[in-house]
Amino acid sequence: IFGRPLVWVGAAAVAAVFLIGFLGIYPNLTTTPVIPTADPAGNFQFLISDEPNAIDDFDHVYITIDKIELQGGGSDSVEITPEIMEMDLKPLTGNNALEVWRGDVPPGEYTKVFIYVSEVRGIIAGGGEQNIKLPSSKLQINQTFTISADAVTSFVYDVTVVSAGQKGK
């Protein structure tokens, strides 16, 4: 092999082409989330509502949302920082909903929505605070929906407070 320099030159050229091609493709394999800015005339509106279940046991249920993530069919995702981060779910039952963000989101098909929650507090009658647990500190829904460039998509995330366990926690 050492007596054949043309073999090494050819092998080095093939390796160089492979590395250049791989490095050119590699950045496309790892995607960073798109972080859009709020725009009152945007194509996507995210609202929070609450289904009237165990929330009737509370005077207030405060939830603090750090970020919202829309996940596309591939590995693409969009991270949204809500304009309203802390809200009381109690008045958001039935047809009531609160717009927490509106802006432009890249058009396409999305398959999952995550809401990252840093705090949940419940106030029961008489002003006492009730411990509310949210496993994994996030809410998730698997729902396919499409966002287009020329229409407003309104996504209403209906949070449900439920009693858990035999003691009604």
KAHU-V442138 format. One record per backbone hydrogen bond with DSSP energy under -0.5 kcal/mol. CO is the residue of the C=O (numbers start at 1). NH is the residue of the N-H. Records with the same first field share a line. If there is no record, write none. Layout:
BEGIN
CO: NH / NH
END
This chain:
BEGIN
1: 4
3: 5
4: 7 / 8
5: 9
6: 10
7: 11
8: 12
9: 13
10: 14
11: 15
12: 16
13: 17
14: 18
15: 19
16: 20
17: 21
18: 22
19: 23
20: 24
21: 25
22: 26
23: 27
25: 28 / 29
26: 29 / 30
29: 31
34: 36 / 79
37: 104
39: 42
43: 153
44: 103
45: 47 / 155
46: 100 / 101
47: 157
48: 98
49: 159
50: 94
51: 53 / 161
53: 56
54: 57
55: 58
60: 123
61: 89
62: 121
63: 65 / 87
64: 66 / 118 / 119
67: 116
68: 80
69: 71 / 114
70: 72 / 78
71: 111 / 112
76: 72
77: 34
78: 70
79: 36
80: 68 / 82
83: 85
85: 65
87: 63 / 89
89: 92
90: 93
92: 50
93: 96
98: 48 / 100
100: 83 / 84
101: 46
102: 39
103: 44
108: 147
109: 73
110: 145
111: 143
112: 71
113: 141
114: 69 / 116
115: 117 / 139
116: 66 / 67
119: 64
120: 132
121: 62
122: 124 / 130
123: 59 / 60
124: 127
128: 124
130: 122
134: 137
135: 138
137: 117
139: 115
141: 113 / 143
145: 110
146: 148
147: 108
151: 153
152: 154
153: 45 / 155
154: 156
155: 47 / 157
156: 158
157: 49 / 159
159: 51
160: 162
161: 54
164: 169
165: 168
END
